[in-house]
Amino acid sequence: MILALSDTFINLDTKPNLRAVILTGAGDEAFCAGNDRTELAGPNESELSEPGQALFSQIESCHVPVIAAVNGIAAGYGCELALACHLRIASVSAQFSLLESKLGIVSGDAGMQRLAREVGDEHALEMLTGKAISAQQALRFGLVNHVVPRARLLTEAEDLAREIAQSRATGHSCLSRSC
């Protein structure tokens, strides 16, 4: 999945009329449940980390806003994937967790830095316990921008993408956090 998404983001540069991207999971169960735990603890941990870091950097530096439409579980790499996106909308049933700390692993994908930047040190430390937080708690933490009913998740993401596209068409295209 990491390599397939990376290929997709590489190809986005060839689409000059693109105004926004929406990432979501298939079905209602998960946005992204993360890596297979057996892969995380093995000797090839760096082989997983490098493509993940490259993907998350691609998303974060994408020339158009990337919206995560989180429809269920966003655990480990899934939570980090959502963090790399510029905006996050969650269904009321979404859950976010960083399981690496429970496994005795520190992510090499800058996820902890992104998490602290988005939610602050206090909330980041709480999430590092590995305990899942609800969509409403993620909203209070500042991890997500909106929480919506599951049936409205994609509609809300598409509406936001359209608003962004209209704004970008009129000349405002800054993705910097300081704009």
OpenMM code with the backbone's topology and positions (N, CA, C; nanometers):
from openmm import Vec3, app, unit

residues = "MET ILE LEU ALA LEU SER ASP THR PHE ILE ASN LEU ASP THR LYS PRO ASN LEU ARG ALA VAL ILE LEU THR GLY ALA GLY ASP GLU ALA PHE CYS ALA GLY ASN ASP ARG THR GLU LEU ALA GLY PRO ASN GLU SER GLU LEU SER GLU PRO GLY GLN ALA LEU PHE SER GLN ILE GLU SER CYS HIS VAL PRO VAL ILE ALA ALA VAL ASN GLY ILE ALA ALA GLY TYR GLY CYS GLU LEU ALA LEU ALA CYS HIS LEU ARG ILE ALA SER VAL SER ALA GLN PHE SER LEU LEU GLU SER LYS LEU GLY ILE VAL SER GLY ASP ALA GLY MET GLN ARG LEU ALA ARG GLU VAL GLY ASP GLU HIS ALA LEU GLU MET LEU THR GLY LYS ALA ILE SER ALA GLN GLN ALA LEU ARG PHE GLY LEU VAL ASN HIS VAL VAL PRO ARG ALA ARG LEU LEU THR GLU ALA GLU ASP LEU ALA ARG GLU ILE ALA GLN SER ARG ALA THR GLY HIS SER CYS LEU SER ARG SER CYS".split()
positions = [
    Vec3(0.0820, -0.1183, 0.0000),
    Vec3(0.0000, 0.0000, 0.0000),
    Vec3(0.0869, 0.1252, 0.0000),
    Vec3(0.1941, 0.1245, 0.0792),
    Vec3(0.2819, 0.2418, 0.0868),
    Vec3(0.3395, 0.2725, -0.0506),
    Vec3(0.3884, 0.1712, -0.1179),
    Vec3(0.4493, 0.1933, -0.2496),
    Vec3(0.3458, 0.2359, -0.3535),
    Vec3(0.2263, 0.1786, -0.3488),
    Vec3(0.1206, 0.2161, -0.4436),
    Vec3(0.0783, 0.3618, -0.4224),
    Vec3(0.0614, 0.4023, -0.2973),
    Vec3(0.0258, 0.5421, -0.2697),
    Vec3(0.1382, 0.6367, -0.3109),
    Vec3(0.2619, 0.5959, -0.2866),
    Vec3(0.3759, 0.6782, -0.3263),
    Vec3(0.3768, 0.7001, -0.4767),
    Vec3(0.3524, 0.5936, -0.5542),
    Vec3(0.3443, 0.6074, -0.7001),
    Vec3(0.2338, 0.7050, -0.7396),
    Vec3(0.1206, 0.6962, -0.6713),
    Vec3(0.0091, 0.7868, -0.7002),
    Vec3(0.0507, 0.9315, -0.6768),
    Vec3(0.1165, 0.9584, -0.5647),
    Vec3(0.1554, 1.0964, -0.5342),
    Vec3(0.2657, 1.1471, -0.6267),
    Vec3(0.3523, 1.0593, -0.6727),
    Vec3(0.4536, 1.0998, -0.7715),
    Vec3(0.3837, 1.1464, -0.8987),
    Vec3(0.2811, 1.0745, -0.9394),
    Vec3(0.2091, 1.1074, -1.0632),
    Vec3(0.1196, 1.2301, -1.0511),
    Vec3(0.0907, 1.2760, -0.9309),
    Vec3(0.0067, 1.3947, -0.9158),
    Vec3(0.0719, 1.5190, -0.9745),
    Vec3(0.2042, 1.5222, -0.9763),
    Vec3(0.2739, 1.6377, -1.0321),
    Vec3(0.2470, 1.6553, -1.1813),
    Vec3(0.1986, 1.5500, -1.2459),
    Vec3(0.1687, 1.5576, -1.3890),
    Vec3(0.0251, 1.6048, -1.4143),
    Vec3(-0.0458, 1.6419, -1.3083),
    Vec3(-0.1858, 1.6838, -1.3203),
    Vec3(-0.1991, 1.8299, -1.2758),
    Vec3(-0.1676, 1.9245, -1.3656),
    Vec3(-0.1670, 2.0660, -1.3266),
    Vec3(-0.3044, 2.1221, -1.2903),
    Vec3(-0.4128, 2.0596, -1.3357),
    Vec3(-0.5463, 2.1099, -1.3052),
    Vec3(-0.6043, 2.0528, -1.1762),
    Vec3(-0.5310, 1.9635, -1.1125),
    Vec3(-0.5754, 1.9039, -0.9874),
    Vec3(-0.5777, 2.0103, -0.8782),
    Vec3(-0.6837, 2.0160, -0.8003),
    Vec3(-0.6978, 2.1188, -0.6968),
    Vec3(-0.6981, 2.0636, -0.5550),
    Vec3(-0.7335, 1.9353, -0.5371),
    Vec3(-0.7370, 1.8736, -0.4044),
    Vec3(-0.7403, 1.7218, -0.4207),
    Vec3(-0.6997, 1.6510, -0.3153),
    Vec3(-0.6978, 1.5047, -0.3129),
    Vec3(-0.7675, 1.4597, -0.1852),
    Vec3(-0.8476, 1.3534, -0.1956),
    Vec3(-0.9114, 1.2928, -0.0790),
    Vec3(-0.8577, 1.1512, -0.0640),
    Vec3(-0.8078, 1.1197, 0.0556),
    Vec3(-0.7657, 0.9829, 0.0893),
    Vec3(-0.8671, 0.9243, 0.1866),
    Vec3(-0.9128, 0.8030, 0.1596),
    Vec3(-1.0023, 0.7354, 0.2524),
    Vec3(-0.9805, 0.5851, 0.2412),
    Vec3(-1.0327, 0.5125, 0.3356),
    Vec3(-1.0232, 0.3673, 0.3322),
    Vec3(-1.1421, 0.3074, 0.2605),
    Vec3(-1.1289, 0.1826, 0.2218),
    Vec3(-1.2392, 0.1106, 0.1588),
    Vec3(-1.3290, 0.0545, 0.2687),
    Vec3(-1.4583, 0.0716, 0.2543),
    Vec3(-1.5519, 0.0177, 0.3527),
    Vec3(-1.5624, 0.1046, 0.4761),
    Vec3(-1.6228, 0.0472, 0.5814),
    Vec3(-1.6493, 0.1226, 0.7045),
    Vec3(-1.5561, 0.0865, 0.8195),
    Vec3(-1.4770, -0.0181, 0.8025),
    Vec3(-1.3971, -0.0697, 0.9137),
    Vec3(-1.2742, 0.0139, 0.9468),
    Vec3(-1.2013, 0.0552, 0.8432),
    Vec3(-1.0729, 0.1202, 0.8703),
    Vec3(-1.0355, 0.2198, 0.7622),
    Vec3(-0.9758, 0.3271, 0.8057),
    Vec3(-0.9074, 0.4197, 0.7159),
    Vec3(-0.7782, 0.3506, 0.6738),
    Vec3(-0.7008, 0.3093, 0.7732),
    Vec3(-0.5798, 0.2291, 0.7529),
    Vec3(-0.5416, 0.1723, 0.8887),
    Vec3(-0.5366, 0.0411, 0.8964),
    Vec3(-0.5082, -0.0251, 1.0238),
    Vec3(-0.3591, -0.0356, 1.0530),
    Vec3(-0.2742, 0.0202, 0.9672),
    Vec3(-0.1312, 0.0208, 0.9932),
    Vec3(-0.0609, -0.1011, 0.9382),
    Vec3(0.0621, -0.1182, 0.9814),
    Vec3(0.1462, -0.2301, 0.9369),
    Vec3(0.1134, -0.3579, 1.0105),
    Vec3(0.1506, -0.4671, 0.9496),
    Vec3(0.1467, -0.5969, 1.0142),
    Vec3(0.2490, -0.5939, 1.1281),
    Vec3(0.2054, -0.6239, 1.2486),
    Vec3(0.2951, -0.6178, 1.3650),
    Vec3(0.4195, -0.7041, 1.3490),
    Vec3(0.4073, -0.8162, 1.2792),
    Vec3(0.5238, -0.9028, 1.2620),
    Vec3(0.6292, -0.8352, 1.1750),
    Vec3(0.5868, -0.7460, 1.0847),
    Vec3(0.6828, -0.6751, 1.0011),
    Vec3(0.7575, -0.5685, 1.0811),
    Vec3(0.6905, -0.5094, 1.1807),
    Vec3(0.7510, -0.3993, 1.2561),
    Vec3(0.8651, -0.4442, 1.3458),
    Vec3(0.8608, -0.5642, 1.3957),
    Vec3(0.9592, -0.6073, 1.4932),
    Vec3(1.0780, -0.6808, 1.4318),
    Vec3(1.0758, -0.7028, 1.3035),
    Vec3(1.1806, -0.7813, 1.2398),
    Vec3(1.3033, -0.7011, 1.2051),
    Vec3(1.4032, -0.7678, 1.1485),
    Vec3(1.5288, -0.7016, 1.1142),
    Vec3(1.5142, -0.6037, 0.9974),
    Vec3(1.4039, -0.6088, 0.9233),
    Vec3(1.3854, -0.5209, 0.8087),
    Vec3(1.3040, -0.3968, 0.8427),
    Vec3(1.3047, -0.3575, 0.9684),
    Vec3(1.2271, -0.2419, 1.0127),
    Vec3(1.2610, -0.1163, 0.9319),
    Vec3(1.3886, -0.0952, 0.9010),
    Vec3(1.4276, 0.0235, 0.8241),
    Vec3(1.3767, 0.0162, 0.6807),
    Vec3(1.3608, -0.1057, 0.6264),
    Vec3(1.3063, -0.1198, 0.4920),
    Vec3(1.1621, -0.0712, 0.4855),
    Vec3(1.0873, -0.0853, 0.5964),
    Vec3(0.9503, -0.0345, 0.6026),
    Vec3(0.9484, 0.1139, 0.6308),
    Vec3(1.0388, 0.1593, 0.7130),
    Vec3(1.0405, 0.2983, 0.7559),
    Vec3(1.0720, 0.3944, 0.6420),
    Vec3(1.1694, 0.3614, 0.5592),
    Vec3(1.2105, 0.4528, 0.4525),
    Vec3(1.0993, 0.4806, 0.3517),
    Vec3(1.0298, 0.3784, 0.2987),
    Vec3(0.9193, 0.4090, 0.2070),
    Vec3(0.8055, 0.4845, 0.2767),
    Vec3(0.7794, 0.4518, 0.4028),
    Vec3(0.6754, 0.5223, 0.4776),
    Vec3(0.7089, 0.6692, 0.4939),
    Vec3(0.8322, 0.6976, 0.5328),
    Vec3(0.8756, 0.8362, 0.5489),
    Vec3(0.8669, 0.9102, 0.4156),
    Vec3(0.9073, 0.8455, 0.3083),
    Vec3(0.9012, 0.9086, 0.1764),
    Vec3(0.7559, 0.9395, 0.1392),
    Vec3(0.6652, 0.8453, 0.1625),
    Vec3(0.5242, 0.8679, 0.1314),
    Vec3(0.4682, 0.9830, 0.2138),
    Vec3(0.4912, 0.9817, 0.3433),
    Vec3(0.4354, 1.0858, 0.4287),
    Vec3(0.4918, 1.2223, 0.3915),
    Vec3(0.6172, 1.2283, 0.3536),
    Vec3(0.6767, 1.3541, 0.3073),
    Vec3(0.6146, 1.3986, 0.1754),
    Vec3(0.5878, 1.3027, 0.0859),
    Vec3(0.5217, 1.3356, -0.0412),
    Vec3(0.3848, 1.3971, -0.0159),
    Vec3(0.3097, 1.3369, 0.0740),
    Vec3(0.1757, 1.3872, 0.1040),
    Vec3(0.1845, 1.5259, 0.1654),
    Vec3(0.2703, 1.5400, 0.2642),
    Vec3(0.2837, 1.6681, 0.3341),
    Vec3(0.3266, 1.7801, 0.2399),
    Vec3(0.4097, 1.7481, 0.1404),
    Vec3(0.4594, 1.8512, 0.0487),
    Vec3(0.3845, 1.8530, -0.0842),
    Vec3(0.2730, 1.7809, -0.0921),
    Vec3(0.1940, 1.7764, -0.2140),
    Vec3(0.1534, 1.9179, -0.2557),
    Vec3(0.1524, 1.9428, -0.3863),
    Vec3(0.1228, 2.0767, -0.4374),
    Vec3(-0.0245, 2.1140, -0.4263),
    Vec3(-0.1086, 2.0199, -0.3873),
    Vec3(-0.2502, 2.0485, -0.3620),
    Vec3(-0.2853, 1.9966, -0.2228),
    Vec3(-0.3876, 2.0529, -0.1599),
    Vec3(-0.4282, 2.0034, -0.0278),
    Vec3(-0.4749, 1.8583, -0.0336),
    Vec3(-0.4327, 1.7814, 0.0646),
    Vec3(-0.4716, 1.6410, 0.0763),
    Vec3(-0.5617, 1.6297, 0.1992),
    Vec3(-0.6822, 1.5775, 0.1769),
    Vec3(-0.7819, 1.5631, 0.2825),
    Vec3(-0.7934, 1.4159, 0.3188),
    Vec3(-0.7756, 1.3844, 0.4463),
    Vec3(-0.7984, 1.2481, 0.4945),
    Vec3(-0.9441, 1.2388, 0.5383),
    Vec3(-1.0175, 1.1461, 0.4803),
    Vec3(-1.1551, 1.1175, 0.5213),
    Vec3(-1.1478, 0.9875, 0.6005),
    Vec3(-1.1378, 0.9991, 0.7325),
    Vec3(-1.1101, 0.8848, 0.8197),
    Vec3(-1.2417, 0.8184, 0.8585),
    Vec3(-1.2629, 0.6979, 0.8060),
    Vec3(-1.3905, 0.6293, 0.8172),
    Vec3(-1.3932, 0.5163, 0.9192),
    Vec3(-1.2894, 0.4996, 0.9955),
    Vec3(-1.2861, 0.3906, 1.0937),
    Vec3(-1.1545, 0.3970, 1.1684),
    Vec3(-1.0910, 0.2845, 1.1808),
    Vec3(-0.9653, 0.2749, 1.2547),
    Vec3(-0.8515, 0.3406, 1.1764),
    Vec3(-0.7763, 0.4248, 1.2449),
    Vec3(-0.6522, 0.4813, 1.1924),
    Vec3(-0.5462, 0.4506, 1.2983),
    Vec3(-0.4816, 0.3363, 1.2825),
    Vec3(-0.3879, 0.2881, 1.3842),
    Vec3(-0.2463, 0.2848, 1.3291),
    Vec3(-0.1494, 0.3186, 1.4124),
    Vec3(-0.0089, 0.3129, 1.3727),
    Vec3(0.0171, 0.3929, 1.2478),
    Vec3(0.0646, 0.3243, 1.1423),
    Vec3(0.0910, 0.3919, 1.0156),
    Vec3(-0.0339, 0.4613, 0.9621),
    Vec3(-0.1515, 0.4074, 0.9913),
    Vec3(-0.2756, 0.4700, 0.9476),
    Vec3(-0.2957, 0.6063, 1.0114),
    Vec3(-0.2644, 0.6160, 1.1400),
    Vec3(-0.2727, 0.7449, 1.2089),
    Vec3(-0.1673, 0.8397, 1.1519),
    Vec3(-0.0488, 0.7883, 1.1267),
    Vec3(0.0571, 0.8717, 1.0693),
    Vec3(0.0221, 0.9161, 0.9276),
    Vec3(-0.0447, 0.8301, 0.8524),
    Vec3(-0.0899, 0.8666, 0.7183),
    Vec3(-0.1878, 0.9835, 0.7265),
    Vec3(-0.2823, 0.9755, 0.8185),
    Vec3(-0.3774, 1.0853, 0.8374),
    Vec3(-0.3047, 1.2133, 0.8809),
    Vec3(-0.2067, 1.1996, 0.9682),
    Vec3(-0.1297, 1.3158, 1.0146),
    Vec3(-0.0541, 1.3857, 0.9018),
    Vec3(-0.0121, 1.3103, 0.8021),
    Vec3(0.0623, 1.3694, 0.6911),
    Vec3(-0.0285, 1.4532, 0.6008),
    Vec3(-0.1592, 1.4280, 0.6062),
    Vec3(-0.2539, 1.5027, 0.5238),
    Vec3(-0.2711, 1.6440, 0.5784),
    Vec3(-0.3095, 1.7353, 0.4918),
    Vec3(-0.3257, 1.8756, 0.5307),
    Vec3(-0.4499, 1.8981, 0.6160),
    Vec3(-0.5561, 1.8239, 0.5867),
    Vec3(-0.6830, 1.8351, 0.6588),
    Vec3(-0.7346, 1.6953, 0.6880),
    Vec3(-0.8091, 1.6824, 0.7992),
    Vec3(-0.8628, 1.5525, 0.8376),
    Vec3(-1.0085, 1.5678, 0.8800),
    Vec3(-1.0950, 1.4882, 0.8176),
    Vec3(-1.2356, 1.4796, 0.8556),
    Vec3(-1.2568, 1.3366, 0.9037),
    Vec3(-1.3245, 1.3207, 1.0155),
    Vec3(-1.3461, 1.1865, 1.0713),
    Vec3(-1.4941, 1.1571, 1.0835),
    Vec3(-1.5301, 1.0315, 1.0609),
    Vec3(-1.6662, 0.9885, 1.0918),
    Vec3(-1.6761, 0.9747, 1.2432),
    Vec3(-1.7972, 0.9768, 1.2941),
    Vec3(-1.8158, 0.9683, 1.4391),
    Vec3(-1.7601, 0.8385, 1.4965),
    Vec3(-1.7463, 0.7360, 1.4134),
    Vec3(-1.6951, 0.6078, 1.4622),
    Vec3(-1.5441, 0.5921, 1.4450),
    Vec3(-1.4768, 0.6933, 1.3950),
    Vec3(-1.3320, 0.6836, 1.3741),
    Vec3(-1.2582, 0.6732, 1.5072),
    Vec3(-1.1463, 0.6031, 1.5035),
    Vec3(-1.0580, 0.5908, 1.6198),
    Vec3(-0.9147, 0.6072, 1.5731),
    Vec3(-0.8355, 0.6733, 1.6539),
    Vec3(-0.6961, 0.7003, 1.6215),
    Vec3(-0.6074, 0.6432, 1.7312),
    Vec3(-0.4978, 0.5778, 1.6901),
    Vec3(-0.4033, 0.5267, 1.7896),
    Vec3(-0.2652, 0.5108, 1.7274),
    Vec3(-0.1665, 0.5195, 1.8134),
    Vec3(-0.0277, 0.4948, 1.7746),
    Vec3(0.0185, 0.3764, 1.8578),
    Vec3(0.0182, 0.2610, 1.7959),
    Vec3(0.0445, 0.1367, 1.8667),
    Vec3(0.1922, 0.1064, 1.8842),
    Vec3(0.2785, 0.1812, 1.8161),
    Vec3(0.4209, 0.1497, 1.8194),
    Vec3(0.4765, 0.1477, 1.9616),
    Vec3(0.4304, 0.2402, 2.0463),
    Vec3(0.4833, 0.2460, 2.1823),
    Vec3(0.4490, 0.1201, 2.2610),
    Vec3(0.3333, 0.0594, 2.2341),
    Vec3(0.2971, -0.0655, 2.3014),
    Vec3(0.3866, -0.1803, 2.2573),
    Vec3(0.4450, -0.1652, 2.1383),
    Vec3(0.5331, -0.2688, 2.0847),
    Vec3(0.6797, -0.2405, 2.1149),
    Vec3(0.7067, -0.1278, 2.1825),
    Vec3(0.8440, -0.0916, 2.2130),
    Vec3(0.9195, -0.0387, 2.0928),
    Vec3(0.8475, 0.0223, 1.9987),
    Vec3(0.9069, 0.0728, 1.8750),
    Vec3(0.8851, 0.2231, 1.8677),
    Vec3(0.9846, 0.2952, 1.8207),
    Vec3(0.9687, 0.4367, 1.7931),
    Vec3(0.9625, 0.4518, 1.6423),
    Vec3(0.8603, 0.5176, 1.5943),
    Vec3(0.8419, 0.5333, 1.4503),
    Vec3(0.9557, 0.6149, 1.3913),
    Vec3(1.0031, 0.5701, 1.2754),
    Vec3(1.1059, 0.6440, 1.2036),
    Vec3(1.0476, 0.7324, 1.0958),
    Vec3(0.9195, 0.7586, 1.1002),
    Vec3(0.8514, 0.8282, 0.9926),
    Vec3(0.8093, 0.9703, 1.0284),
    Vec3(0.8688, 1.0305, 1.1265),
    Vec3(0.8394, 1.1669, 1.1706),
    Vec3(0.6968, 1.1813, 1.2207),
    Vec3(0.6292, 1.0698, 1.2454),
    Vec3(0.4919, 1.0742, 1.2947),
    Vec3(0.4804, 1.1408, 1.4298),
    Vec3(0.5769, 1.1175, 1.5165),
    Vec3(0.5713, 1.1790, 1.6491),
    Vec3(0.5854, 1.3314, 1.6392),
    Vec3(0.6719, 1.3767, 1.5492),
    Vec3(0.6875, 1.5209, 1.5304),
    Vec3(0.5609, 1.5815, 1.4725),
    Vec3(0.5029, 1.5155, 1.3732),
    Vec3(0.3767, 1.5648, 1.3153),
    Vec3(0.2676, 1.5665, 1.4219),
    Vec3(0.2603, 1.4608, 1.5010),
    Vec3(0.1589, 1.4530, 1.6053),
    Vec3(0.1742, 1.5686, 1.7041),
    Vec3(0.2942, 1.5900, 1.7547),
    Vec3(0.3166, 1.6984, 1.8510),
    Vec3(0.2864, 1.8347, 1.7886),
    Vec3(0.3211, 1.8521, 1.6623),
    Vec3(0.2941, 1.9795, 1.5942),
    Vec3(0.1435, 2.0024, 1.5824),
    Vec3(0.0679, 1.8974, 1.5543),
    Vec3(-0.0767, 1.9111, 1.5332),
    Vec3(-0.1553, 1.9227, 1.6630),
    Vec3(-0.1199, 1.8451, 1.7652),
    Vec3(-0.2031, 1.8390, 1.8861),
    Vec3(-0.1356, 1.8950, 2.0106),
    Vec3(-0.0086, 1.9276, 2.0032),
    Vec3(0.0631, 1.9758, 2.1216),
    Vec3(0.1251, 1.8606, 2.1986),
    Vec3(0.2250, 1.8944, 2.2771),
    Vec3(0.3000, 1.7918, 2.3500),
    Vec3(0.2144, 1.7107, 2.4472),
    Vec3(0.1233, 1.7778, 2.5195),
    Vec3(0.0446, 1.7066, 2.6211),
    Vec3(-0.0420, 1.5984, 2.5584),
    Vec3(-0.1125, 1.6347, 2.4511),
    Vec3(-0.1995, 1.5369, 2.3862),
    Vec3(-0.1175, 1.4307, 2.3133),
    Vec3(-0.0032, 1.4697, 2.2578),
    Vec3(0.0831, 1.3722, 2.1907),
    Vec3(0.1307, 1.2670, 2.2905),
    Vec3(0.1708, 1.3106, 2.4089),
    Vec3(0.2149, 1.2155, 2.5115),
    Vec3(0.1022, 1.1202, 2.5498),
    Vec3(-0.0185, 1.1729, 2.5598),
    Vec3(-0.1321, 1.0871, 2.5921),
    Vec3(-0.1546, 0.9827, 2.4830),
    Vec3(-0.1420, 1.0240, 2.3572),
    Vec3(-0.1613, 0.9294, 2.2473),
    Vec3(-0.0483, 0.8274, 2.2402),
    Vec3(0.0686, 0.8634, 2.2869),
    Vec3(0.1821, 0.7704, 2.2824),
    Vec3(0.1656, 0.6524, 2.3775),
    Vec3(0.0624, 0.6545, 2.4604),
    Vec3(0.0347, 0.5379, 2.5442),
    Vec3(-0.0159, 0.4219, 2.4599),
    Vec3(-0.0573, 0.4524, 2.3363),
    Vec3(-0.1104, 0.3490, 2.2480),
    Vec3(-0.2599, 0.3325, 2.2587),
    Vec3(-0.3216, 0.4018, 2.3546),
    Vec3(-0.4664, 0.3933, 2.3727),
    Vec3(-0.5366, 0.4650, 2.2571),
    Vec3(-0.6406, 0.4023, 2.2039),
    Vec3(-0.7173, 0.4629, 2.0947),
    Vec3(-0.7997, 0.5793, 2.1481),
    Vec3(-0.8077, 0.6854, 2.0679),
    Vec3(-0.8941, 0.7974, 2.1037),
    Vec3(-1.0076, 0.8055, 2.0018),
    Vec3(-1.1207, 0.8529, 2.0474),
    Vec3(-1.2395, 0.8634, 1.9633),
    Vec3(-1.2278, 0.9840, 1.8696),
    Vec3(-1.3176, 0.9896, 1.7737),
    Vec3(-1.3218, 1.1027, 1.6817),
    Vec3(-1.3472, 1.2329, 1.7572),
    Vec3(-1.4368, 1.2296, 1.8552),
    Vec3(-1.4663, 1.3516, 1.9321),
    Vec3(-1.3440, 1.3964, 2.0124),
    Vec3(-1.2712, 1.3027, 2.0693),
    Vec3(-1.1497, 1.3376, 2.1420),
    Vec3(-1.0442, 1.3896, 2.0443),
    Vec3(-1.0345, 1.3296, 1.9269),
    Vec3(-0.9412, 1.3771, 1.8248),
    Vec3(-0.9753, 1.5205, 1.7838),
    Vec3(-1.1035, 1.5532, 1.7779),
    Vec3(-1.1459, 1.6898, 1.7469),
    Vec3(-1.1030, 1.7846, 1.8583),
    Vec3(-1.1249, 1.7457, 1.9827),
    Vec3(-1.0819, 1.8299, 2.0966),
    Vec3(-0.9306, 1.8487, 2.0972),
    Vec3(-0.8565, 1.7455, 2.0613),
    Vec3(-0.7101, 1.7529, 2.0577),
    Vec3(-0.6599, 1.8389, 1.9422),
    Vec3(-0.7418, 1.8561, 1.8392),
    Vec3(-0.6975, 1.9271, 1.7189),
    Vec3(-0.6387, 1.8343, 1.6141),
    Vec3(-0.6575, 1.7050, 1.6320),
    Vec3(-0.6075, 1.6065, 1.5361),
    Vec3(-0.6924, 1.6039, 1.4091),
    Vec3(-0.8226, 1.6289, 1.4239),
    Vec3(-0.9119, 1.6358, 1.3081),
    Vec3(-0.9774, 1.7732, 1.3036),
    Vec3(-1.0177, 1.8120, 1.1834),
    Vec3(-1.0818, 1.9422, 1.1641),
    Vec3(-1.2327, 1.9353, 1.1839),
    Vec3(-1.2921, 1.8207, 1.1483),
    Vec3(-1.4376, 1.8039, 1.1571),
    Vec3(-1.4703, 1.6590, 1.1905),
    Vec3(-1.5815, 1.6401, 1.2608),
    Vec3(-1.6376, 1.5064, 1.2845),
    Vec3(-1.7789, 1.5091, 1.2282),
    Vec3(-1.8105, 1.4100, 1.1464),
    Vec3(-1.9395, 1.4063, 1.0778),
    Vec3(-1.9990, 1.2665, 1.0866),
    Vec3(-2.1304, 1.2544, 1.0655),
    Vec3(-2.1895, 1.1198, 1.0605),
    Vec3(-2.1253, 1.0380, 0.9487),
    Vec3(-2.1141, 0.9077, 0.9681),
    Vec3(-2.0489, 0.8200, 0.8717),
    Vec3(-2.1078, 0.8355, 0.7316),
    Vec3(-2.2381, 0.8458, 0.7229),
    Vec3(-2.3036, 0.8559, 0.5930),
    Vec3(-2.2671, 0.9854, 0.5190),
    Vec3(-2.2177, 1.0857, 0.5892),
    Vec3(-2.1849, 1.2150, 0.5288),
    Vec3(-2.0346, 1.2347, 0.5074),
    Vec3(-1.9531, 1.1367, 0.5465),
    Vec3(-1.8080, 1.1561, 0.5437),
    Vec3(-1.7556, 1.1949, 0.4061),
    Vec3(-1.7819, 1.1155, 0.3059),
    Vec3(-1.7288, 1.1468, 0.1727),
    Vec3(-1.7920, 1.2727, 0.1138),
    Vec3(-1.9196, 1.2931, 0.1408),
    Vec3(-1.9864, 1.4147, 0.0926),
    Vec3(-1.9198, 1.5384, 0.1524),
    Vec3(-1.8936, 1.5345, 0.2825),
    Vec3(-1.8278, 1.6480, 0.3496),
    Vec3(-1.6865, 1.6694, 0.2953),
    Vec3(-1.6138, 1.5604, 0.2738),
    Vec3(-1.4784, 1.5714, 0.2185),
    Vec3(-1.4828, 1.6296, 0.0774),
    Vec3(-1.5772, 1.5828, -0.0024),
    Vec3(-1.5908, 1.6346, -0.1395),
    Vec3(-1.6316, 1.7815, -0.1388),
    Vec3(-1.7229, 1.8207, -0.0492),
    Vec3(-1.7627, 1.9621, -0.0381),
    Vec3(-1.6427, 2.0485, -0.0011),
    Vec3(-1.5621, 2.0009, 0.0935),
    Vec3(-1.4428, 2.0755, 0.1331),
    Vec3(-1.3446, 2.0838, 0.0170),
    Vec3(-1.3273, 1.9748, -0.0551),
    Vec3(-1.2371, 1.9750, -0.1713),
    Vec3(-1.2847, 2.0748, -0.2766),
    Vec3(-1.4175, 2.0808, -0.2992),
    Vec3(-1.4714, 2.1779, -0.3950),
    Vec3(-1.4456, 2.3214, -0.3498),
    Vec3(-1.4656, 2.3479, -0.2203),
    Vec3(-1.4385, 2.4819, -0.1671),
    Vec3(-1.2914, 2.5191, -0.1871),
    Vec3(-1.2045, 2.4247, -0.1596),
    Vec3(-1.0610, 2.4481, -0.1785),
    Vec3(-1.0310, 2.4720, -0.3256),
    Vec3(-1.0892, 2.3912, -0.4134),
    Vec3(-1.0661, 2.4053, -0.5573),
    Vec3(-1.1098, 2.5429, -0.6056),
    Vec3(-1.2251, 2.5897, -0.5586),
    Vec3(-1.2724, 2.7225, -0.5968),
    Vec3(-1.1789, 2.8307, -0.5457),
    Vec3(-1.1320, 2.8154, -0.4229),
    Vec3(-1.0386, 2.9120, -0.3646),
    Vec3(-0.9072, 2.9139, -0.4421),
    Vec3(-0.8578, 2.7945, -0.4772),
    Vec3(-0.7314, 2.7851, -0.5499),
    Vec3(-0.7464, 2.8376, -0.6930),
    Vec3(-0.8647, 2.8228, -0.7506),
    Vec3(-0.8889, 2.8717, -0.8864),
    Vec3(-0.8871, 3.0244, -0.8902),
    Vec3(-0.9179, 3.0859, -0.7756),
    Vec3(-0.9177, 3.2322, -0.7696),
    Vec3(-0.7827, 3.2872, -0.7257),
    Vec3(-0.6836, 3.2009, -0.7134),
    Vec3(-0.5478, 3.2494, -0.6916),
    Vec3(-0.4856, 3.2214, -0.5580),
    Vec3(-0.5600, 3.1819, -0.4559),
    Vec3(-0.4991, 3.1529, -0.3255),
    Vec3(-0.4517, 3.0089, -0.3244),
    Vec3(-0.3204, 2.9889, -0.3248),
    Vec3(-0.2704, 2.8518, -0.3365),
    Vec3(-0.1688, 2.8152, -0.2307),
    Vec3(-0.1553, 2.8942, -0.1270),
    Vec3(-0.0533, 2.8669, -0.0252),
    Vec3(-0.0942, 2.7505, 0.0632),
    Vec3(-0.0038, 2.6538, 0.0777),
    Vec3(-0.0267, 2.5420, 0.1674),
    Vec3(0.0567, 2.5545, 0.2939),
    Vec3(0.1343, 2.6593, 0.3054),
    Vec3(0.2195, 2.6771, 0.4210),
    Vec3(0.1353, 2.6969, 0.5458),
    Vec3(0.1837, 2.6454, 0.6569),
    Vec3(0.1123, 2.6630, 0.7828),
    Vec3(0.1148, 2.8091, 0.8296),
    Vec3(0.1967, 2.8937, 0.7688),
    Vec3(0.2062, 3.0329, 0.8101),
    Vec3(0.1193, 3.1264, 0.7267),
    Vec3(0.0486, 3.0749, 0.6253),
    Vec3(-0.0380, 3.1600, 0.5418),
    Vec3(-0.1681, 3.1916, 0.6106),
] * unit.nanometer
topology = app.Topology()
chain = topology.addChain("A")
for resn in residues:
    res = topology.addResidue(resn, chain)
    for name in ("N", "CA", "C"):
        topology.addAtom(name, app.Element.getBySymbol(name[0]), res)
